[in-house]
Every structure is written in structure tokens, then in C-alpha cells.
Amino acid sequence: MLNPKLRKDITPGLKVSVVLKLDQRTGKLTEGIVKRILTNSATHPHGIKVLLESGLVGRVSKIN
């Protein structure tokens, strides 16, 4: 099982659901394909921050 809080489990091209900055209060998920990983640390308690191919930036909540 892949963990959205571990950087090593997220790779470009992976289909994920992210929480965008503007949706943090509601927790609304947005689906997309990872273009680039933005978090430098190996783990993050709120999920790894990624840039989606759509140009949106969010923290990975679920790996689809």
C-alpha cells in the first residue's frame, strides 16, 4: 500500500487525489497526474506537496 505522506511512494505520472490550498478547510479532493514533487523532505504529516499536470498545486491525500 502506497503512503501519501512518504515522498518515496510518489512518482511523476502517478494518479493522485490532492487537497488544494483553497480547499484545506473543506478537505475537497482534486484528482490529477503528478508532474513534479515539490516537498523536499522524506515525509510530511499533511501529505507530500506536488504540482499536477493541470498546473494546480496541492498535498497528496490519496494515491489512486
Residue frames as a rotation matrix with the C-alpha (Angstrom) as fourth column:
MET 1
0.582 0.813 0.000 0.00
0.813 -0.582 0.000 0.00
0.000 0.000 -1.000 0.00
LEU 2
-0.328 -0.693 0.642 1.40
0.677 -0.647 -0.351 3.39
0.659 0.319 0.681 -1.02
ASN 3
0.105 0.273 -0.956 1.51
0.924 -0.383 -0.008 6.09
-0.368 -0.882 -0.293 1.66
PRO 4
0.574 0.193 0.796 0.67
0.620 -0.738 -0.267 9.68
0.536 0.647 -0.543 0.54
LYS 5
0.974 -0.220 0.048 2.83
-0.193 -0.706 0.682 11.04
-0.116 -0.674 -0.730 3.40
LEU 6
0.258 -0.919 0.297 6.04
0.273 0.365 0.890 9.39
-0.927 -0.148 0.345 2.11
ARG 7
0.256 -0.241 -0.936 7.97
-0.747 -0.664 -0.033 11.08
-0.614 0.708 -0.349 -0.70
LYS 8
-0.746 -0.661 0.078 9.43
-0.485 0.621 0.616 7.76
-0.456 0.422 -0.784 -1.92
ASP 9
-0.432 0.672 0.602 5.90
0.524 0.730 -0.439 6.45
-0.734 0.125 -0.667 -2.69
ILE 10
0.641 0.681 -0.354 5.06
0.157 -0.569 -0.807 9.35
-0.751 0.462 -0.472 -5.04
THR 11
-0.498 -0.797 0.340 6.43
0.498 0.057 0.865 9.48
-0.709 0.601 0.369 -8.56
PRO 12
-0.492 0.300 -0.817 5.72
-0.661 -0.740 0.126 11.66
-0.567 0.603 0.562 -11.61
GLY 13
-0.679 0.328 -0.657 2.94
-0.504 0.443 0.742 10.14
0.534 0.834 -0.136 -13.74
LEU 14
-0.866 0.355 -0.352 1.09
0.497 0.694 -0.521 8.74
0.059 -0.626 -0.777 -10.71
LYS 15
-0.199 0.875 0.441 -2.68
0.075 -0.435 0.897 9.42
0.977 0.211 0.020 -10.49
VAL 16
-0.783 -0.144 -0.604 -3.47
0.605 0.045 -0.795 11.03
0.142 -0.989 0.052 -7.13
SER 17
0.462 0.846 0.266 -6.11
0.612 -0.522 0.594 12.99
0.642 -0.112 -0.759 -5.24
VAL 18
-0.664 -0.742 -0.096 -4.84
0.626 -0.481 -0.613 16.21
0.408 -0.467 0.784 -3.66
VAL 19
0.470 0.685 -0.557 -6.21
0.848 -0.525 0.070 18.86
-0.245 -0.505 -0.827 -1.32
LEU 20
0.000 -0.408 0.913 -5.62
0.614 -0.720 -0.322 22.31
0.789 0.561 0.250 -2.83
LYS 21
-0.894 -0.412 -0.177 -4.64
0.401 -0.556 -0.728 25.22
0.202 -0.721 0.663 -0.56
LEU 22
-0.700 0.663 0.267 -8.04
-0.633 -0.748 0.200 26.87
0.332 -0.029 0.943 -1.06
ASP 23
0.266 0.820 -0.507 -9.81
-0.406 0.572 0.712 23.59
0.874 0.016 0.485 -0.17
GLN 24
-0.702 -0.644 -0.304 -7.90
-0.017 0.442 -0.897 22.91
0.712 -0.624 -0.322 3.08
ARG 25
-0.682 0.502 0.532 -10.86
-0.716 -0.311 -0.625 23.94
-0.148 -0.807 0.571 5.26
THR 26
0.367 0.924 -0.108 -13.33
-0.919 0.343 -0.195 21.65
-0.143 0.171 0.975 3.46
GLY 27
-0.267 -0.550 0.791 -10.92
-0.365 0.817 0.445 18.85
-0.892 -0.170 -0.419 2.55
LYS 28
0.786 0.594 -0.173 -12.31
-0.343 0.185 -0.921 18.71
-0.514 0.783 0.349 -1.02
LEU 29
-0.050 -0.813 0.580 -10.21
0.235 0.554 0.798 16.41
-0.971 0.176 0.164 -3.21
THR 30
0.597 0.097 -0.796 -8.99
-0.706 -0.408 -0.579 17.19
-0.381 0.908 -0.176 -6.73
GLU 31
0.605 -0.356 0.712 -7.74
0.374 0.917 0.141 14.37
-0.703 0.181 0.688 -8.98
GLY 32
0.789 -0.369 -0.492 -4.77
-0.611 -0.552 -0.567 14.68
-0.062 0.748 -0.661 -11.25
ILE 33
0.771 -0.629 -0.093 -1.48
0.545 0.729 -0.415 13.29
0.329 0.269 0.905 -12.53
VAL 34
0.628 -0.619 -0.472 1.75
0.243 -0.421 0.874 14.19
-0.739 -0.663 -0.114 -10.69
LYS 35
0.887 -0.410 0.212 4.04
0.083 -0.311 -0.947 16.32
0.454 0.857 -0.242 -12.84
ARG 36
-0.182 -0.967 0.175 6.61
-0.024 -0.174 -0.984 17.24
0.983 -0.184 0.008 -10.18
ILE 37
0.417 0.207 -0.885 7.19
0.838 0.289 0.462 16.67
0.352 -0.935 -0.053 -6.45
LEU 38
0.377 -0.197 0.905 7.58
-0.065 -0.980 -0.186 19.94
0.924 0.012 -0.383 -4.54
THR 39
0.918 -0.049 0.395 8.27
-0.395 -0.008 0.918 18.64
-0.042 -0.999 -0.026 -1.00
ASN 40
0.161 -0.954 -0.252 11.99
-0.698 0.071 -0.713 18.15
0.698 0.290 -0.654 -0.33
SER 41
-0.377 -0.312 0.872 11.74
-0.897 0.357 -0.260 16.21
-0.230 -0.881 -0.414 2.94
ALA 42
-0.954 -0.090 -0.287 11.23
-0.171 0.947 0.271 12.42
0.247 0.307 -0.919 3.01
THR 43
-0.399 0.863 -0.309 7.89
0.895 0.440 0.073 12.70
0.199 -0.248 -0.948 4.85
HIS 44
-0.861 0.230 0.453 5.24
-0.285 -0.957 -0.055 15.31
0.421 -0.177 0.890 5.63
PRO 45
-0.863 0.502 0.057 2.40
0.186 0.421 -0.888 14.94
-0.470 -0.756 -0.456 8.18
HIS 46
-0.009 0.910 -0.414 -0.18
-0.341 -0.392 -0.854 16.57
-0.940 0.134 0.314 5.86
GLY 47
0.701 0.202 0.684 0.92
0.487 0.566 -0.665 14.80
-0.522 0.799 0.298 2.67
ILE 48
-0.392 -0.910 0.138 3.58
0.663 -0.175 0.728 15.43
-0.638 0.377 0.671 0.05
LYS 49
0.323 0.466 -0.824 3.11
-0.191 -0.821 -0.539 18.66
-0.927 0.331 -0.176 -1.95
VAL 50
-0.396 -0.395 0.829 3.00
0.677 0.484 0.554 18.11
-0.620 0.781 0.075 -5.71
LEU 51
-0.442 0.255 -0.860 2.47
-0.660 -0.742 0.119 20.01
-0.608 0.620 0.497 -8.94
LEU 52
0.150 0.569 0.808 -0.18
0.301 0.752 -0.586 18.36
-0.942 0.331 -0.059 -11.11
GLU 53
-0.609 -0.357 0.708 -0.05
0.747 0.041 0.664 18.28
-0.266 0.933 0.242 -14.91
SER 54
0.354 0.838 0.417 -3.03
0.886 -0.442 0.137 20.69
0.299 0.321 -0.899 -14.84
GLY 55
-0.267 -0.551 0.790 -0.78
0.211 -0.834 -0.510 23.27
0.940 0.030 0.339 -13.13
LEU 56
0.666 0.561 0.491 -2.55
-0.390 -0.299 0.871 23.02
0.636 -0.772 0.020 -9.76
VAL 57
-0.541 -0.838 -0.078 -0.53
-0.260 0.255 -0.931 22.54
0.800 -0.483 -0.356 -6.54
GLY 58
0.500 0.712 0.492 -1.75
-0.730 0.042 0.682 20.53
0.465 -0.700 0.541 -3.56
ARG 59
-0.484 -0.616 0.621 -0.90
-0.856 0.480 -0.192 17.97
-0.180 -0.625 -0.760 -0.91
VAL 60
-0.488 0.253 -0.835 -1.45
-0.366 0.810 0.459 14.31
0.793 0.529 -0.302 -1.78
SER 61
-0.142 0.565 0.813 -4.31
-0.977 0.050 -0.206 12.89
-0.157 -0.824 0.545 0.25
LYS 62
0.480 0.382 0.790 -4.87
-0.216 0.924 -0.316 9.64
-0.850 -0.019 0.526 -1.66
ILE 63
-0.660 -0.643 -0.387 -2.98
-0.611 0.160 0.776 7.61
-0.437 0.749 -0.499 -4.26
ASN 64
0.338 0.935 -0.106 -5.48
-0.792 0.222 -0.568 6.26
-0.508 0.276 0.816 -6.82
